[in-house]
Each structure stands twice: as C-alpha cells, then as structure tokens.
Amino acid sequence: MNKERIILGIDPGTTIMGYGLVKQEKKQLQILTVGVLKLDKITDPYLKLQRIFTTLIRLIDEYHPDELAIEAPFFGKNVQSMLKLGRAQGVAIAAALSRNIPIFEYSPRKIKQSITGKGAASKEQVAEMLYRLLDMKEMPKYLDATDALAVAVCHFFQGDTPKTDTKYGGWASFLSKNEDRIIR
C-alpha cells in the first residue's frame, strides 16, 4: 500500500449521481474533488445516460484516475427503478472501460461496513465518519456525493488486493467474464 494512485468513486443514479476522487500517497488519503451530477431537469432518459457518460469522461480526462470503484445496485422491489439504476451504472462502467480503467464493484453494505464498522449504517452516519476521517473542511450538500466518496475510501481500505466480487481491466476482460450474456 505504498504506492500512489487516484481512485474515482461513483454512486450511480439517474436523478443524482455522486462522484468522489481521492488521491492515495503511501497510507495517506486526500480528497481531490467531490460532487454530484444533477439530472432531474433532463426528461429524456437517454440524454441522462449521455450526460453521465460525458461527465465521467471529462472527470477521467481531467484527473486520470487509476481505478474506478462503483456501488453495486441493490435489489429493490421497484423493477423500473432497478432498470434505471442499472443503466446508469452500466454507462459509468463503459466510460471507465473506454479509458482502460480497472473497475471494482462494492455492495452498499460492504461500503458502509468499511467506513463506519456497521453494514446497516445510515447515509448520515457514513457522511459524518468521512467528515472526521478525511478532515473535511465542509460537508457536501448532497449525501450522494459522500456516498461516492465512501465507495472510493472503501476501495482504498481494501489495499493492494481488493476484496471485490467483480473487477474488469478493459473491454476484453469485461467480455471474457460475461460470455454467457453476449448475444451472438
């Protein structure tokens, strides 16, 4: 864990998408930027996806992250919400893959556990712990921003050998791990 790297954390969403970039130098962590992409005024769902993609490409090209950590979708009762969230996550993953950035996926429970010690912690508890842990000067306005920062910090805590269910290093890696889902 003595290397330097930049981690882009994403909390996917089609109304508000959170993002957080952190820089690791040895065992220290510094916030580069944290914020949200507000999509609520865009009515066309495909234009929302386009905005997610172009925003992430802009962030990637500006900060040159070494890795992307993204929150895995949770399984809810509303199928339409799950579909929208899955699309947003897929577009974020595609943006990283287009720049050959390795992707690591973490469940909401694992993220909360790594930040607060409790897998059932509230968003507010996660935000407060990050505020203290990272010596933040001010709390972001949206919890989606701190959620994204939490994903990046969770990935940092995993060290050099992330304990994640899914990792992709590019399009070839993604395709090889999803051959059963490819329509030929």
N, C-alpha and C positions, 0 to 999 in steps of 0.2 A: 504494500500500500504506500510505497514511497514515490510513486510516480505522479506526474502532473496530468490532469485530464479535466475536460469540461463535460458536464452532464446536463442534458436537456430533459426536464421532467414535464410531462403532459398529463393534464386532467381533461380527457376528451369530453366534448359536448357540442350540441348544435344550437344552443341558446347562448351559453357562455363556455368558452374553452379556456382553461387556465394553463399558463406556462411558467416555468421557472428554470433559470440557468444558474448552475453553480460551478465554481472552479475549485478543484482539489489540488492543493500543493502539499505534498507529503501527507500529513494527517490533518491538515487544516482545510476548512471549507469556507469559501467566500461566495456571497451572492453576487452574480453579475447583473441579472435583471429578473424581475418577476412581474407578472401582469395577467391580463385577460384579453381575450378577443370576444367582443360583444357582437352577437349575430342576430339578436332579437328583432332588429328592424329589417332584416332581409327575409322576404316572404318565400322566395323560390328556394326549395331545399337543395337543389343542385348548385345554385350560386353560393349557398352557405358552405358547401363542401369545397368549392373552388377557393373561397376566401380562406378557409382553414389551410388548404394546400399552399396557397401563395404566401400566407403569413408565415407558415413554418419554413418554407424555402428561404424567405427573407431572414428569419432568425438564424437558420442554419448557415446561410452565406455570411451573415454578419459576425456570428460568434464561433463558428467552426467547432461545434460540439464533437466529442469523440464517441459519445454514446447517447442513445435516447432511452429513457425509462418512461414507460406509459402505464397508466392504471388500466387493468383488465376490466371489461364490463362485468357488472354483477347481474345476476339473473333475477329479474323482477317479474311482476305479474302482467305488466303492460307490454305486449308484444311490439306495438308500434314504437314505443319509446326505446325498447331494446334495439330495434332495427336502426333507428336514427343514431343511437349512440354507437352501434357497431360500425356504421358507415363513417362517422366522424373519426373513430379510432383507426379504421382502415385507411382513410385519407392521410392521417398523421403518420402512420406506418409507411405508406407509399412515399411520402415526402422524404422521410429518413432513408428509405431504401434507394431513392433516386440519387442520393448523395453518398451511398455506400456506408451508411452509419449503422453500426450494430444496434439492435433493438432488444430491450429487456422489458418483460411484462410482469407486473406485480398485482396481486389481488388487493382490494381495498383493506381487507383485514390484515394482510401482511404489512402494508404500508403503515397503518395505524399502530400495529404492534411494534414495529421498528422505531417509530417516533415517540410513542407515549408509554410503551410497555403493555398496553391493553388493546386487543384487537377490536373491541367494541367501543373505542373512544369516540367522542363526538368530533365534528369538524372544528368546533371552537377549541376543544382540548388540544387537538393537533396543532392548530394555529398558535395557541399560547405556548406550547412546548417549542415550536420552531422559533418563535419570537425570542425566547430565552436562550435556546441552544445556539442560534446564529447571531445573537446580539443585534437583532434588527433595530433600526432607528425608529421605524414606524410600521404599524400593521397594515398590510394591503387591505383595500376596501372590500374586496370580494374573497370569500372563502375558497372559490375555485382557484385563485392564484396561490393561496397557501397549500391547497391540496396538491397542485402541480409541483410546488417546491418540496412538499413531503415525498412525492414519488422520487424526485432527484436525490434527496437526502437518504431515503430508504436504499436506493441503489448504491450510494456512497458507502453506507454501512455494510453492504454485502462484501466489500473489499475487492480483491483481485479475482475472486471466484464467486460471482453472483449465484445465489441460490434461487433461480427463477425457473418456472416451468418452460418458458419459451424464450429463445434467443435466435435472432436472424442476423446474418452478416451481410446480406445483399439479396438481390433478386434470385440468384441461383440457390442460395441457402433456403430462402423462403419457399421456392418451388419444390425443392427436394424434400422438405419437411411437410408439404401439403399436397403430395401427388394424388392422394385419394380424393381431393377436392377439385382437381383440374378436369374440366370438360374437354374432351378431345373430339 
